[in-house]
Amino acid sequence: MVEIVAKSAVDGLVPLEIGAQKLTEAKLGPLTSLMAYNGAEAGLAKALETAHGMALPGPNRATGKDGARAIWFGRGQVVLAGPEPVADLAEYAAVVDQSDAWACVELSGPKAEAVLARLVPLDLRAAHFKRGHTARTQIQHVNASVTRIGADRFLLMVFRSMAATLVHDLSQAMTTVAARG
């Protein structure tokens, strides 16, 4: 019988280090989509705070920290990254496991903004896109979520099927930035 082995979406593609920039797998743990039922946002916010110690993020924001983060993912949508969701959340929201659906990487380094400036049609400079800011956008031509998680650290999430394309595009941009010194 064939043994099936689970692999991450970026297995064999990362880590990469080009110049001073690093691209690594973001091992977020479970990814759970939370979509509040009509009129249940306040209840979901309270349940999330009580169970996981983080606020329900507003539009274009992320709350929490490494290991337990809530990321705005669109109108009425949040992704809980890290902890297994407590059962109480299902009283206020549709709770759907998304763990295998996403490729998650972290781009870090002193010129991470310059790398992303070549691929993302948003101003991601720290003056405009601070820690805890997030956006649903495109990286090159791939639909993505971009979240600033540190001064020179970004969490990038794309559909699993686009992992190789994401790594290729980032590698090319990292190479270009490194060549410019």
N, C-alpha and C positions, 0 to 999 in steps of 0.2 A: 504494500500500500504506500502511496505517495504521502510524505509528510509535508504539510503546509506550514510555512513559517511566516509570521507577520513581519512586515518591514515598514519602516516609515516612508513617507512619500519622497524624502530627500536622501534616502539611503544610497551611499556611494557617490553622491553629488557634492556633498559638503563634509568636512569643513574646507573652506578656501581662505587663503591669506594672500592678498595682492597689495603690494605697497604696505601702508599702515592700516588698511581696512581688512576686517575679518567678516566672513559669512559663515555662520554656524547654525546647526539645527536648534530651533527653539523647542525644547521639550516641555510643553505646557501641561501635560497630563490630559485628563478628560476635557473635551470641548463640548459644551452644552448650550444649545440655543434656548433662550427664554423669550417667549412672546406673550406679554400680558393680555389677559382676557379684557374685553371692554369694561372699563370702569374699575379695573383691579390693579392699576399701576401703583397706587399707594400701598395696598396690601403686599404686592410683590416687593416693593422697596423696603418695607419693614421686615418682611421675611428674609430677604437677602442680607440685610444688615444684621439681623439677629443670628442667622445661621452661619454666615460666612464673613461677617465683620467688614462689609464693604457697601458703599452706597450704590444705588441703581444709577448708572451714568446717564447724564443728559446727552443730547445730540453732540456728536463729534468729541466725546470725552471717554476716558477709561478711568476706572477706579481700582483700588487694590494695589498690589505690589507683585514682585516676582513670586511665583508659586500659587497665587490666588488673585485673579484679575477679572473684572467685568468690563467688557468692551462694547461700546455702542456699535451696532452693526447695521443700522438702518432704522427707518421709522418704526417704532414699536418693537425693535429687535435688539437683543443683547446677547453676547456670547460670554458664558461663564467659563473661564480657562483656569484649570488647576484642580479645584476640589470637586469631588462627586457631589452633585446637587442633593440637598436634603429633600425628602418627600413632601414637606410642607410647601415647597415652591409650586408644586402641581395644583395647589388649590387656587393660585392666582394667575398661573401662566401655563401655556403649552411648553413642555419641557422635552426637548429632543436631543438625543446624543448625536453630535456631529464630529466626533473624534477622528474617524477615518476619512472624512471628507476634505480635510484641509492639509496643505503643506505649509509649515510654519518655520520661518528662519529669522535669525537676528543678524542685522547688519550693524557693525560697530567700527569705530575708528574716528580719528580727528577729521576726516574728510567724508564721512558718511553722507552728510548733507549734499556735498558736491556730487557724489555718486548718484544719489536719488534725483538730483536736479536734472540729470540727463535722461531720466526715465519717467518721472512723475509730473503731471501737469499742475502741481500745486506748489505754493511757496512753503517749503518745509524748514526754513531757517528758524532758529530758536526764538527769535524775536516775535515770530508769528505763530509758530507751531511748537508750543511748549510741552514739557513733560506732561503726560496724561491726555494730550490731544490725540485724536484719532480721526481717520477719514476713510470712507469707501471711495476708491478712485481707481486709476489704472497705473500699472507699472509696465511701461512700454505699451503693449496692447492687451495686457492681461488684467482682468478685473481683480481687485485686491483690497485688502484692508492694511492701512499703514498706521502704526501707533508709535509715538515717541515714548520710549521707556527709560531714557536717560539723556544726559547731556549730548552724548554722541552715540546713542543706541536706538535702533528702530526695530520693532517687531513687524514683520511682513507676513501676511497670510494670503494664499491664493488657493483656488481649487486644486485638489490633489493632482488632477490630470495635467496641470500646468506647471508642475514642480520643475521639470527639466528646462522648460522655457524661461521660467523665472531665474534659475541659477545661471543659465547662459547669458541672459540680458544683464544681470548684475555683474557677472564676471567681465563682460565686455566693458561696462561702465567703470568698474574698478580698475581695469587695465588702463583705460584712457586717463583716469584721474591720476594713477600712479605715474604714468608717462609724463604728465605735466609737472610733476615734482611737487 
